Amino acid sequence: MGDYPEVKALWRKSGLEIRPGDRRKEIQLKLTRDPELFLVAEAEGRIVGSIIGAWDGRRGWIYHLGVLPAFQRKGVASGLVSEVERRMRAKGVVKVNASIYKWNKQSLAFFKAIGYQADAMTVHVGKYFKGGPNARPTLKQ
């Protein structure tokens, strides 16, 4: 968690959209579940890339693959993905998915180039709890 401010700044600089699940509290919770799937890349004494891998016991997921612009197209992203995939395989993951916004053409092209395929049969949906943008009022009894 000591790297949280630097990682959060990296996410912003690399164009990632910061969401409610990216708050310190939520990232701390993520690190209690499978910390070995949250990786950073370092160069020149600073964090230049990050990836959040997650495993739900059935499928692996990749979130927040971000690399500082000055370090893009230098193998940082592919190295992070390769390492998180290796760690997922060691856990028994047989399929990994990446969550990418449709407007993020650069990430879509990157994942396609490393062998990922868009799934035309599914749609990724989500819902926020506790004060997120789509949260519903709490009912009092």
N, C-alpha and C positions, 0 to 999 in steps of 0.2 A: 504493500500500500504506500510505501515511501515514494514510489515512482508515479503514483496516481496523477499529480499535477502535470508532470512532464508528458505522460501518456495522453491525458485529456487534451493538452495543448497540441500534441502530435495529431490527434484525431481531427481537430479543427483545421490545422494547417494542411492536412492531406485531403480535406474536403468531405470528411465523414460528418453526417448529421448527428448531433448530440441529442439523445432522447432521455426520457425519465429513467430508464433502466441503466443509464450510464453514470448516475450519481454515485458518490463515494460509498454510500451504504449498500447499494446494489452490487457494486463491483466487489466489495468486501465479502458479501454473501457468495458471489460467484467463486471467489478464491477459496472458500471453505469447501466447496463441492469437488472441483477438479482443477486445482491450481496448476498442475503440470500441463494443462492445455491453454493457458494464458501466457503467451510468449512475447518477448520484446527482442528487437535486434539493436545492437549498439555499434556505433562507429564514431571515431574521433571524440570519445569520452561522453557521448550523449546517446539517448534513445532516438533511433531513426526510423523504426518500424514496430508495429505491434499486430497481433492477431489474437482473437478470442476464439478458442475452440470449446465446444461443449458436447457432452454426450448424455443422452437421455436414457441410456440403457439399451437402446435399440438402434438409433441413428446418431451419426455425428453431425455437428453443425459448425459452420464457420461464420463468425461475425467480426466486424470491425478490423478488417485487414487494412491497415493504413501505413503508408510510407511517406516520409517527408519528401516534398517535390525534388529537392536537390539529390536525393538518393533513389528516385524512381528510375526504372529501366536499367538497374544495375544488379539484379538478381536477389534483392532483399525480399520482395514479396514472394517470389517462387521458393526461396529458402525457408521462409516462415511457413508457407503452406505445406511444403514437403515435410518439414519437421513435425507440424501438428498432425498431418496425416499419418506419419510413422508412429507417433504416440497413440493415435486413435486405433490403428491396426493392432498395436500391442494390447489394447484394452478389449479387443474383439469386435470393433466396429466393422461392419461390412459395407456400409454406404455412408457417404458424407454429403451433406448439402451445404450450400452457401446461400446466405440471404443477402440479396443485392437489390437496390432500388432500380426500377426500370430506366430511370433517367441517367443512371450512372454507366454510361457507355464504355468508359475506360475500364471499369471493373468487369463489366460483362465480357468485353473483348479479352481481358487478361484470363479470366476463368475458362473461357472457351479455348484459348490457346494452350492451357495446361490440361485439357481433357474433360472439363465439365460441360454438361449439356443442359440447356434450358428445358424444363419440363412443361410442355404445352398442356398437359392434362391436369395440372394442379394450380391453385391460386393460394398464395400465402396470405393468411388473414391474421389479425391480431386484435387484442383488447387490453386496454390499460385498466389497472386497479388503483385505488387510493390516490386520487387527485391527478391522475394522468389526463391527457387531452380528451379522452373518450370516457372518462369516469362518470358513473351515475351517482346521484346523491345517495348518501347513506340513509337508510330508513331507520327511524327510531321506534322502538317498541314500548 
